Amino acid sequence: MTALTAPQAAPTVRAEHARTVRRGRRRSTVLGLVAWIVGIAFCAPALWMLLTSFHSEADAATNPPSLGAPLTLDGYRVFFGAGGGASPWPPLINSVTASVFSTLFVLVLALPAAYALSIRRVEKWTDVMFFFLSTKMLPVVAGLLPVYLFAKNTGMLDNIWFLVILYTSMNLPIAVWMMQSFLADVPVSIIEAAQVDGARLPTVLARVVAPVAAPGIAATSLICFIFSWNELLFARVLTGVTAQTAPVFLTSVVTSQGLFLAQLCAASVVVSLPVLAAGFAAQDKLVQGLSLGAVK
Amino acid sequence: MSTSVSTPEVSPAGAPADAAAPRKARKGPGRARVWATRAPLLPALIFLIAVTQLPFVATVVISFFDWNSLSPDSRSFNAFANYGEVFSDPSLRDSVFTTVWLTAGVVIVSVVLGLLLALLLDRAFIGRGFVRTLLITPFLLVPVSAALMWKHLLYNPEYGLLNGGWAWFTGLFGVDTPAQPDWISDMPLAAVAAALIWQWTPFMMLILLAGLQSRSAEQMEAARLDGANAWQMFCYLTLPHLRRYLELGVLLGSIYIVQNFDAVFTITAGGLGTANLPYTIYQTFYQAHEYGLASAAGVVVVIGTIVVATFALRVVSSLFSEEANRA
């Protein structure tokens, strides 16, 4: 085939090229395979936890591990209260309350701030941005004691709304940074064009800014939700019985009733599920949010 | 904390960006107008100062007092005695070293592993999206459940997956009594570190993957045509390009891992020399009721974090000023 189209010297060059391409293709197949194996191996502990959550307690605690043991929903049934243990519903509802409301409060506070930092910029806006960031670098433990004393003296101990306020402050800096970068993506020319056409601020926000920024706002919300859901230290120190959150409950699953491996796995899966769902939905934005918008 | 320390440093980087920022011509220097621009910012600022900065100021004040909540009457000012104790009490001093070791070890290993994974995922192959999802799953598990999983499901000496898997493997070769170490008591700090590395490697991978994918394809192609081999391209093109992303990963990782509480609390409850500063502070005030001492240790953590954060802010500010110039 090559002989038909190419002059005398070409075939060797072409053959050489074809060989390189073939070698390259074989190499990328091998590397793809390696990536698959590494990916499965890396995720194996989590997959094993998922599998164990569907095993009976007897099958869960065997050595060597029993991969093909019959599947059962017992772990989940016991976790959800069939075993007479504490019901997981109040802690789960507390976690939902803390995460959802703190996320809403974050949006209410961060959206105007991000607007002032990106669309109609205040003077020295970079300094303001770095102030927000620096509060995130303050270790939580450094303010824990005064917060605890304040809660104790005002009767806010074991109150879920106190956690809501703390989680709002915890997520606000990240949210401001993320939304600043999303709002900065709205072209100024479009906004100005709308203003020239006589659109007032609410119209500009609703018709021009919101559609462009919506995916970013959604991603920001998911990240705030995840952080609030995961938080342990504040929840552990500031809540007791009524305001206990899911992560605190998770630690008590082990201590109060001894160790039931399948039940523990079921509990871990249930508590992690909202975060896994949110995280898979916002994979790219997750890093962008955690790196405070520095990685696009 | 780092507010007052960091702002003067970053403002030189910020100033030109500020001047270059698109700005509408002001109709006179109206004060009302300036405040109208500032107003949307104020609720967030005031809220943050009240909830994060004021408690820290209170911590600093408490750190100068001898205050045990079990004997509230004997509360007294004792200047720097608490700080002296933080550095002279062997258990507190040990927790400072533990914190440094744990943070440095976890960050370095997870950055290296994350880089390898990112390189692996940087090329097209069938099911790449799925493999990526598998790889980030550890990062998405609730930290407490991941820590519980490592403690009970993997490390347990009798039926944990590590020993169980090893027993199954040696069983294939007819060995009936394989070594079955008790991971947590034999190597407590490494056990905690391994769980954290497993959780943080995906984060590093995602940052570095973003870095790899922002390389200029033309430059890579040009280098290839000039006859550069894969190793040369990695050393002279990829690595310099990734530098910022590596720094960012290291510094953000440090800031999050220095503060780690969940893994230490869950896996060893601070025993066997794994108590880091956050855990020690938690214990000092929550169980020992030594408010003054706990506060002093808290201030020490902040000073340590400022050192890291100053570098972090510089890195982020260089990325950030790039973005501001682009805008």
Interface residues (C-beta under 8 A of the other chain):
Chain A: S28 T29 L31 G32 V34 A35 W36 V38 G39 I40 F42 C43 P45 A46 W48 M49 T52 A60 A61 T62 N63 P64 P65 L109 A110 P112 A113 Y115 A116 L117 R120 R121 V122 E123 K124 W125 T126 D127 V128 M129 F130 F131 F132 L133 S134 T135 K136 M137 L138 P139 V140 V141 A142 G143 L144 L145 P146 V147 Y148 L149 F150 I165 L166 T168 S169 L172 P173 V176 S181 A184 V188 I226 W229 N230 L232 L233 R236 V237 A246 P247 L250 T251 V254 L259 L261 L264 C265 A267 S268 V269 V271 S272 V275 L276 G279 F280 Q283 D284 L286 V287 Q288 L290 S291 L292 A294 V295 K296
Chain B: M1 S2 T3 S6 T7 V10 S11 A13 G14 A15 A17 D18 A21 P22 R23 K24 V34 T37 R38 A39 P40 L41 P43 A44 L45 F47 L48 V51 T52 Q53 L54 P55 F56 A58 T59 I62 L117 L120 L121 R123 A124 F125 I126 G127 R128 F130 V131 R132 T133 L134 L135 I136 T137 P138 F139 L140 L141 V142 P143 V144 S145 L148 M149 W150 H152 L153 L154 E158 Y159 L161 N163 G164 G165 A167 W168 G171 W198 T201 F203 L206 I207 A210 G211 S214 Y245 L248 L252 I255 V258 Q259 F261 D262 F265 T266 L277 P278 I281 Y282 F285 Y286 Y291 A294 S295 G298 V299 V301 V302 T305 I306 V308 A309 A312 L313 V316 S317 L319 F320 S321 E323 A324 A327
